[in-house]
Amino acid sequence: MRLSSSTRCLADWPLLKSLTAVSETGYQAVELSWSRIESEFSKIQSRAPLLRAILDEHELDLSGMNTSGLTVTNHNELTKNITDVHEQMKFARTMRLTGVNLKGGNRRQQSFETLIHGLKALIPLAEELDITINLANQYNSRIEQPEDLHNIFQQLNHPCLRVLNDTGQFHLASVNPRDALREFGDRTEEIRIADMIGDTPTPPGEGEINVPAIIEHARRLGYKGWLVADTDTLTNQRRTLGYLQKLL
């Protein structure tokens, strides 16, 4: 298992400053969101070479990229949504990533049929790029419960569809993330590590999520993917690194 840092705790910082902080904290890899890349490099055509140069300068690997997701609620808007995600997938491939993270839309507004239709359209595009689509669970989204993932895989049992186990988001949805790991361990491409008391973020090991049990179960599964630390402050991100290193 390899450790990486999200930049959620630095969401208000410029990207370059965020990467400097992640590197100085001691992480050797970082996960980025397309929204930040697009906003900061919006006027630059050759985004990938510039971003690679910045990451190299900070001695950071890129562990993953969060796409804008399949979030539309109107079937008529799917074509543009799919086109946008496809472009993001192509960018991820130029960054030498083998997978992208994808969330669903609002649970109360997006129909399950809309999500399935979008995924059906993305699968051949992912095949062509030789890239996986890592389905990210998120509280109050169309991909919130293990049953949502089961329903997707029942209809679209394709090897390019994988799972991102977001422990904090499962906790918010009253799901034990370890149970989700048991159910989808063979499909899990990333584990995002967070901890909470109720809905209040805490450093891992101080909340209600049994992080050691999750990591031990992943080890027994032979999981070789990324553990992405996802906390609310830079101080907690630093503490998380030391905590996870001891567990590993």
C-alpha positions in Angstrom: 0.0 0.0 0.0 1.2 3.5 -0.9 0.4 6.8 0.8 -0.9 9.9 -0.9 -2.4 13.2 0.2 -5.6 14.8 -0.9 -5.6 18.6 -1.1 -9.1 19.1 0.4 -7.5 20.6 3.5 -5.9 23.2 1.2 -8.9 23.9 -1.0 -8.5 27.7 -0.5 -4.8 27.7 -1.3 -3.3 28.2 -4.8 -2.4 24.9 -6.3 1.4 25.6 -6.3 1.3 26.6 -2.6 -0.8 23.4 -1.9 1.8 21.2 -3.6 4.6 22.8 -1.7 2.8 22.2 1.6 2.0 18.6 0.7 5.7 18.0 -0.1 7.0 19.7 3.0 4.6 17.7 5.1 6.4 14.6 4.0 4.0 13.0 1.4 5.5 11.6 -1.8 2.3 11.6 -3.8 -0.8 13.8 -4.2 -4.4 13.4 -5.5 -5.8 16.4 -7.4 -9.2 17.4 -8.6 -9.9 18.4 -12.2 -11.7 21.5 -11.0 -8.5 22.9 -9.5 -6.4 22.0 -12.5 -8.8 23.6 -14.9 -9.3 26.8 -12.9 -5.6 27.4 -12.4 -4.4 26.3 -15.8 -7.4 27.6 -17.8 -5.4 29.9 -20.1 -2.6 27.3 -20.7 -3.0 24.8 -23.6 -0.2 22.4 -22.6 -1.4 21.7 -19.1 -0.1 18.2 -18.7 3.7 19.0 -19.3 3.4 22.0 -17.0 1.8 20.1 -14.2 4.3 17.2 -14.6 7.1 19.7 -14.3 5.6 21.2 -11.1 5.1 17.8 -9.6 8.6 16.8 -10.4 10.0 20.0 -8.9 8.2 19.1 -5.7 9.2 15.4 -5.9 5.6 14.3 -5.9 3.9 11.5 -7.8 0.3 12.0 -9.0 -1.7 9.2 -7.4 -5.1 10.1 -8.8 -7.5 12.6 -10.2 -11.1 13.4 -9.3 -13.2 14.2 -12.3 -16.2 16.5 -12.3 -18.3 13.4 -12.2 -21.6 12.2 -13.8 -23.7 14.7 -12.0 -26.4 15.9 -14.4 -30.0 15.3 -13.5 -31.5 15.9 -17.0 -31.0 13.1 -19.5 -30.7 15.8 -22.2 -27.6 17.2 -20.5 -25.7 13.8 -20.5 -24.0 14.3 -23.8 -22.0 17.3 -22.7 -21.4 15.7 -19.3 -19.9 12.6 -20.9 -17.8 14.7 -23.3 -16.4 16.7 -20.4 -15.5 13.6 -18.4 -14.0 12.0 -21.5 -11.7 15.0 -22.0 -10.7 14.7 -18.3 -10.0 11.0 -18.8 -7.7 11.9 -21.7 -5.9 14.4 -19.6 -5.4 11.9 -16.8 -3.9 9.5 -19.3 -1.4 12.1 -20.5 -0.5 12.4 -16.8 0.3 8.7 -16.9 -2.6 7.8 -14.6 -4.4 4.5 -15.1 -7.6 5.5 -13.5 -9.9 8.4 -12.7 -12.3 8.9 -9.8 -16.0 9.6 -10.6 -18.9 10.6 -8.4 -22.6 10.5 -9.1 -25.1 13.3 -8.9 -27.4 14.4 -6.1 -29.3 11.4 -4.7 -32.7 13.2 -4.6 -32.4 14.7 -8.1 -30.4 12.3 -10.3 -32.2 9.1 -11.4 -30.3 5.8 -11.3 -31.2 5.3 -15.0 -29.4 8.6 -15.8 -26.2 7.4 -14.0 -26.3 4.0 -15.7 -26.8 5.6 -19.1 -23.8 7.8 -18.6 -21.6 5.0 -17.4 -22.6 2.9 -20.4 -21.4 5.7 -22.6 -18.1 6.1 -20.7 -17.1 2.4 -20.6 -16.0 2.2 -24.3 -14.2 5.5 -24.0 -12.3 4.2 -20.9 -11.5 0.9 -22.8 -10.1 2.9 -25.7 -7.9 4.9 -23.2 -7.0 1.8 -21.2 -8.1 3.6 -18.0 -10.4 2.6 -15.1 -13.4 4.5 -13.8 -13.2 4.4 -10.0 -16.7 4.9 -8.6 -16.5 7.2 -5.6 -19.1 6.9 -2.9 -20.3 10.2 -1.5 -22.9 11.0 1.1 -26.2 12.1 -0.4 -25.1 11.2 -3.9 -26.4 8.6 -6.3 -23.4 6.4 -5.3 -23.9 6.5 -1.5 -24.7 2.9 -0.3 -23.1 -0.5 -1.1 -26.5 -1.3 -2.7 -25.9 1.4 -5.2 -22.6 -0.2 -6.2 -24.2 -3.6 -6.3 -26.9 -2.3 -8.7 -24.3 -0.7 -10.9 -22.3 -3.9 -11.2 -25.4 -6.0 -11.8 -26.2 -3.9 -14.9 -22.6 -3.1 -15.9 -20.3 -5.9 -14.9 -17.2 -4.5 -16.7 -13.6 -4.7 -15.6 -12.9 -1.0 -16.2 -15.5 -0.1 -13.5 -13.7 -0.1 -10.1 -14.4 1.2 -6.6 -13.0 4.1 -4.6 -13.8 3.4 -0.9 -14.1 6.8 0.8 -14.2 5.9 4.5 -15.4 9.3 5.7 -18.3 9.5 3.2 -19.4 5.9 4.0 -19.4 6.9 7.7 -21.6 9.9 7.0 -24.0 7.6 5.2 -24.1 5.2 8.2 -22.1 2.5 6.4 -19.2 0.7 7.9 -16.4 1.3 5.3 -14.8 -2.0 6.4 -18.0 -3.8 5.3 -17.8 -2.1 2.0 -14.2 -3.2 1.7 -15.3 -6.8 2.4 -17.9 -6.6 -0.3 -15.9 -4.9 -3.0 -12.3 -5.7 -2.1 -11.5 -7.3 -5.4 -12.8 -4.2 -7.2 -11.2 -1.6 -4.9 -8.8 0.7 -6.7 -8.3 3.4 -4.0 -9.1 3.8 -0.2 -9.5 7.3 1.0 -8.7 7.5 4.7 -10.6 9.9 7.0 -11.9 9.7 10.5 -14.9 11.4 12.3 -16.9 11.7 15.4 -20.4 12.0 14.1 -19.9 14.4 11.2 -17.0 16.2 12.7 -13.6 15.4 11.2 -10.8 14.2 13.5 -7.3 12.8 12.8 -7.4 9.1 12.1 -7.3 7.0 15.2 -9.2 9.6 17.3 -12.7 9.1 15.8 -15.3 6.4 15.3 -13.9 4.9 12.1 -11.7 1.8 12.8 -8.9 2.8 10.5 -6.4 0.1 11.8 -9.1 -2.6 11.0 -9.6 -1.2 7.5 -5.9 -1.2 6.7 -5.4 -4.7 8.2 -8.3 -6.0 6.1 -6.9 -4.4 3.0 -3.5 -6.0 3.8 -5.2 -9.4 4.1 -6.8 -8.8 0.7 -3.4 -8.2 -0.8 -4.4 -4.6 -1.6 -1.6 -2.8 -3.4 -3.3 0.5 -4.2 -3.2 4.0 -2.8 -4.2 5.1 0.7 -5.2 8.7 0.3 -5.2 10.8 3.5 -8.2 13.1 3.5 -8.4 15.5 6.5 -9.7 19.0 7.2 -6.5 20.8 8.1 -2.9 20.7 7.2 -1.9 19.9 10.8 -4.2 16.9 10.8 -2.8 15.9 7.4 0.7 15.9 8.9 -0.5 13.8 11.9 -2.2 11.4 9.6 1.0 10.7 7.7 2.8 9.6 10.8 -0.2 7.6 12.0 -0.6 5.7 8.8 3.2 5.1 8.5 3.1 3.3 11.8 0.2 1.2 10.8 2.0 0.1 7.6 
